Amino acid sequence: MAVMEKVYKTIRSILPSKPLTLSPLPPLPMPLDNYGRRYNLPYDVLWEVITNLWDSPLSTEERVQFMTSSLLVSKGWMNIYTRVASRSVYIPCSSFLGHFMRTIRQECLIYDATLKELPNELCQSISIDIGPGDSESSLGKAFSDLLYRIKITGTLPNLRKLSVRYIDVSLDEMFNCYHFIDVPAQIESLELRYDGLFARHHLNLVRPSYPPWHLPFLRHLSVFGCSKTLVENIISGCPMLESLRTDLPLPQS
């Protein structure tokens, strides 16, 4: 389904039956379009539309389209989008990861002074997709650099969740995830998903190993789409877990 179709569907679902609620942030002036005309939709409806679409399971292409388009609609739309997207950050490709790193350094030329601080103030989660070869490519290295920068500078103080989806990655890349060495200590929840080429019965052939990282501060772990061997391997690096979610039978302690 195209992005605009999802926007219209969201609007239709909100206007007839969904009660309007005040946003958790201070209200902004009613957004203007590029011709200086005020939108007919109330601010809170626009907030609901953007939030619902942003939190929906978009494909990579749909999310990239929504992200780029939201910067072009109007300043008002961009203000709302930036607040929503800064709370739950999605990194669908390497180019956006570079953009996000510039943003948290306040070097992004797209945002004015009122928006530059938002990612550092609002970011609670980061989600990233890693495809074949990305662990060793510019994306994997940039992801490691991002975690290291957060760790040593104390940026994104409200960041609590990290989600990584591996798409068609090799068996070696599944185990040798060295970017987790620099996961900042404020991360309480880690979600790992393995999609694509390797079916679970093939993953059962993965060699036993120990992760090259140690996350004693992690409290909640979610692992989906992999073998029991890999789940047990990941758990071995997280000694203080309070909860585990997986689509496999829980490993014996």
Secondary structure by P-SEA (a helix, b strand, c coil): ccaaaaaaaaaaaccccbbbbbccccccccccccccccccccaaaaaaaaaaaaaccccaaaaaaaaaaaacccaaaaaaaaaaaaaccccccaaaaaaaaaaaacccccccccccccccccccbbbbbbcccccccaaaaaaaaaaaaaaaccccccccbbbbbbccccccccccccccccccccccbbbbbbbccccccccccccbbbbccccccccbbbbccccaaaaaaaaaacccccccccccccccc
